[in-house]
Amino acid sequence: MNPAIKRYLEEHAATYTPEALREGLLDAGYDPAEVDAALSGWDAQRVASGRSADDRRRFGTWAILLHLGVLVAVFVLIVALKGTSSVGTALLGCAVLSLFLLIGWAISSLIGRTLVPATGVGVALLAPAITAVVLGGSCFALLSSAIGTPPRDGTVDLEILAPRAFEGSGSASCYVDGGSAGVQVNSEPLGTLDGKAVSVYLSWYGDDPNNPAPASSTSISVLLDATAEGQVPESFGVIVSTSLDVDAAPDALTGTLRFEGLASEPLEGPGEQPTPEEISGSVSWNCE
């Protein structure tokens, strides 16, 4: 393009119509064919420039939406998997994540905008998509490991054989180990024995879901909590001579633990202790 014509178009194209520009150039003595070629090239360049600007705006919008979408997805997934009790931690984690996503968005947008004219919006969006997914995935993994799995709702049936005979049922919180067969069960009060509220706490872990758990990975304690002034709470736990037998489902969500010789813990101070009282019975749990 003739430099003089180009300079004329740069100065007047934003003000005049193509017809007025052509007439002005012809009046200035330029060859009609040269003028028409220049105007055609200028118009093509203007269209391409406008399309490029539109592509950059579209890229910028999608880059922001990608990072915001990952931020929302991390929060929703954490709350859905860990329960509503994790909302506070999830909000704090996402606040920190938003700072990293802002940095990632700035860097990836700089890279993507330079790629838009050559590759188009779709390919250029790979840069912000990678930063959003990597940062969001890392934050999700950290938050997921930091927030414990909420307990399952379950039920417990406890039987204590005579002479301290007791039968009771009630609700319980079940903490299930997702990595192996295992469960911890903490019951609510199941009734009263001698005027004291009875609750039970047990844990069972097996190395192999298809094999019984060894005794060292099984524990149970029965608590008789005082409900009136002057009462003394009692606690029965495992001692060396206690016999435990567990029949649990492969997923540990249901099972029965039979115990013999669960001994009362001494309540007196140091010194000679009386022979502890022992209880026997069974406890069944259902955490499905």
C-alpha positions in Angstrom: 0.0 0.0 0.0 1.2 3.5 -0.9 2.6 5.1 2.3 0.8 8.3 1.5 -2.5 6.6 1.0 -2.0 4.6 4.2 -1.2 7.8 6.1 -4.4 9.4 4.7 -6.5 6.4 5.8 -5.0 6.4 9.3 -5.9 10.1 9.7 -9.4 10.1 8.2 -10.8 6.5 8.2 -12.4 6.8 11.6 -14.2 10.0 10.5 -15.4 9.4 6.8 -17.2 6.7 4.9 -15.3 4.5 2.4 -17.0 6.4 -0.4 -15.8 9.8 0.9 -12.3 8.4 1.5 -12.2 7.2 -2.1 -13.4 10.5 -3.5 -10.8 12.4 -1.4 -8.0 10.2 -2.6 -9.1 10.5 -6.3 -9.3 14.3 -5.9 -5.8 14.2 -4.6 -4.7 12.6 -7.9 -4.1 9.0 -6.9 -4.7 6.2 -9.4 -8.3 4.7 -9.1 -7.0 1.1 -9.2 -4.4 1.9 -6.5 -7.1 3.6 -4.4 -9.5 0.7 -4.7 -6.8 -1.8 -3.7 -5.8 0.2 -0.7 -9.4 0.6 0.5 -10.0 -3.1 0.1 -6.9 -4.0 2.0 -7.6 -1.4 4.7 -11.2 -2.8 5.1 -9.9 -6.4 5.4 -7.3 -5.3 8.0 -10.0 -3.5 10.0 -12.3 -6.6 10.0 -9.4 -8.8 11.1 -8.5 -6.4 13.8 -12.1 -6.2 15.1 -12.4 -10.0 15.0 -9.1 -10.3 17.0 -10.4 -7.9 19.6 -13.6 -9.9 19.9 -11.7 -13.1 20.3 -9.5 -11.6 23.0 -12.6 -10.4 24.9 -14.2 -13.8 24.6 -11.0 -15.4 25.8 -10.8 -13.1 28.8 -14.4 -13.9 29.8 -13.9 -17.7 29.6 -10.6 -17.5 31.4 -12.3 -15.8 34.4 -15.2 -18.2 34.3 -12.9 -21.2 34.3 -11.1 -20.1 37.5 -14.4 -19.0 39.2 -15.9 -22.4 38.3 -13.0 -24.3 39.8 -13.3 -22.2 43.0 -17.0 -23.0 43.3 -16.5 -26.7 42.5 -13.9 -27.1 45.2 -16.1 -25.6 47.8 -19.2 -27.6 46.8 -17.3 -30.9 46.6 -15.7 -30.4 50.0 -19.0 -29.6 51.7 -20.8 -32.5 49.8 -18.1 -35.0 50.8 -17.3 -33.8 54.3 -20.7 -32.4 55.5 -22.0 -29.0 56.5 -19.6 -29.0 59.5 -16.8 -28.4 57.1 -18.2 -25.1 55.7 -16.0 -22.9 57.7 -12.8 -24.7 56.8 -13.9 -24.9 53.2 -14.5 -21.2 53.0 -11.1 -20.5 54.5 -9.4 -22.9 52.1 -11.2 -21.4 49.1 -10.2 -17.9 50.2 -6.6 -18.9 50.1 -7.2 -20.7 46.8 -8.8 -17.6 45.3 -5.5 -15.7 45.7 -3.5 -18.5 43.9 -6.2 -18.7 41.2 -5.9 -14.9 40.7 -2.2 -15.2 40.1 -2.7 -18.2 37.9 -5.4 -16.4 35.9 -3.1 -13.4 35.3 -0.2 -15.5 34.1 -2.2 -17.9 32.0 -4.2 -15.0 30.5 -1.0 -13.3 29.4 0.1 -16.5 27.7 -3.3 -17.2 26.2 -3.9 -13.7 24.8 -0.7 -13.9 22.7 -1.9 -17.3 21.3 -5.4 -16.1 20.4 -4.6 -14.6 16.9 -2.6 -17.6 15.9 -4.5 -20.5 17.4 -8.0 -19.2 18.2 -9.9 -19.0 21.5 -10.3 -22.7 22.0 -6.6 -23.6 22.0 -5.6 -20.5 23.8 -8.0 -21.4 26.7 -5.8 -24.5 27.4 -3.4 -22.3 29.4 -6.0 -21.0 31.9 -7.7 -24.4 32.0 -4.4 -26.0 33.1 -3.7 -23.5 35.8 -7.3 -23.6 37.2 -7.4 -27.4 37.3 -3.9 -27.9 38.8 -4.4 -25.2 41.5 -8.0 -26.4 42.2 -7.1 -30.0 42.4 -4.1 -29.4 44.7 -6.3 -27.3 47.1 -9.1 -30.0 47.0 -6.6 -32.7 47.9 -5.2 -30.7 50.8 -8.6 -29.7 52.2 -9.9 -33.2 51.8 -7.1 -34.7 53.8 -7.2 -32.0 56.4 -11.0 -32.3 57.1 -12.0 -35.6 58.6 -14.9 -37.6 57.3 -18.1 -36.9 59.1 -19.5 -39.8 61.2 -22.3 -42.0 60.0 -25.5 -42.3 61.9 -25.9 -45.8 63.4 -27.6 -47.8 66.1 -26.2 -49.9 69.0 -27.7 -52.8 71.0 -25.9 -53.6 74.3 -26.5 -56.6 76.5 -24.8 -57.0 79.9 -25.2 -60.4 81.6 -26.3 -60.9 85.2 -25.6 -60.1 87.9 -25.4 -56.5 86.4 -28.1 -57.4 83.9 -28.9 -54.7 81.3 -30.4 -54.5 77.8 -30.6 -51.3 75.9 -30.6 -49.8 72.4 -30.0 -46.4 71.0 -28.3 -44.2 68.4 -24.6 -43.9 67.8 -22.0 -42.1 65.7 -19.9 -44.4 63.5 -16.5 -43.3 62.2 -15.6 -45.6 59.3 -12.0 -46.0 58.1 -12.1 -45.8 54.3 -8.6 -47.2 53.8 -9.2 -50.5 55.5 -11.9 -52.5 57.3 -12.4 -50.6 60.5 -15.0 -48.7 62.6 -15.3 -46.7 65.8 -18.7 -46.5 67.4 -19.7 -44.0 70.1 -23.2 -44.5 71.4 -25.7 -42.1 73.0 -27.1 -43.2 76.4 -28.8 -46.5 75.9 -30.8 -46.6 79.1 -30.0 -46.7 82.8 -28.5 -49.3 85.1 -28.6 -48.7 88.9 -29.8 -45.2 88.1 -26.8 -44.4 85.9 -26.8 -43.7 82.2 -25.2 -46.5 80.1 -23.2 -45.8 77.0 -20.7 -47.9 75.1 -17.6 -47.1 73.0 -15.9 -49.6 70.7 -13.4 -49.8 67.9 -12.5 -52.6 65.6 -9.9 -52.7 62.9 -8.9 -55.6 60.6 -5.9 -55.8 58.3 -7.9 -58.0 56.0 -11.7 -57.5 55.6 -12.1 -61.3 55.1 -10.2 -62.3 58.4 -11.1 -61.6 62.0 -9.4 -58.7 63.6 -6.6 -59.5 66.1 -7.4 -58.7 69.7 -4.9 -55.8 69.8 -7.0 -53.9 67.3 -10.3 -54.4 69.2 -11.3 -52.2 72.1 -14.5 -51.6 74.1 -15.5 -49.6 77.1 -18.8 -49.4 78.9 -19.6 -46.2 80.9 -22.1 -45.8 83.6 -22.4 -42.1 84.0 -23.8 -40.4 87.1 -27.2 -38.9 86.6 -27.9 -37.6 90.2 -25.9 -35.9 92.8 -23.9 -38.3 95.0 -23.6 -41.0 92.4 -20.2 -42.3 91.4 -19.6 -43.0 87.6 -18.3 -46.4 86.6 -16.2 -47.4 83.7 -15.5 -50.9 82.4 -12.6 -51.5 80.1 -10.3 -54.2 78.6 -7.6 -55.8 80.7 -5.2 -58.6 79.9 -7.6 -61.4 80.9 -10.5 -59.9 78.9 -11.8 -62.1 76.1 -13.1 -60.4 72.9 -14.8 -62.1 69.9 -15.8 -60.0 66.9 -18.0 -61.0 64.0 -18.0 -58.1 61.6 -19.1 -57.6 58.0 -16.4 -57.1 55.4 -17.1 -53.4 55.3 -17.2 -53.1 59.1 -20.6 -51.3 58.9 -22.3 -54.0 60.9 -21.1 -56.5 63.5 -21.3 -58.0 67.0 -18.6 -57.9 69.7 -18.9 -60.4 72.5 -16.9 -59.7 75.6 -16.0 -61.6 78.8 -14.2 -60.1 81.8 -14.5 -56.4 81.1 -13.1 -54.9 84.3 -14.1 -51.8 86.2 -11.5 -49.1 86.4 -10.4 -48.2 89.9 -11.8 -45.0 91.3 -9.7 -44.9 94.5 -6.3 -43.2 94.7 -2.9 -44.9 94.6 -2.3 -47.8 97.0 -3.9 -51.1 97.5 -6.8 -51.6 95.1 -9.8 -53.9 95.5 -10.4 -56.7 93.0 -12.2 -55.0 90.0 -15.7 -56.0 89.2 -16.1 -57.7 85.8 -19.0 -57.7 83.4 -19.7 -59.8 80.3 -22.1 -59.5 77.4 -22.3 -58.4 73.8 -22.7 -55.3 71.7 -24.0 -55.1 68.1 -23.7 -52.1 65.8 -25.3 -51.1 62.6 -23.9 -48.2 60.7 -25.5 -48.8 57.2 
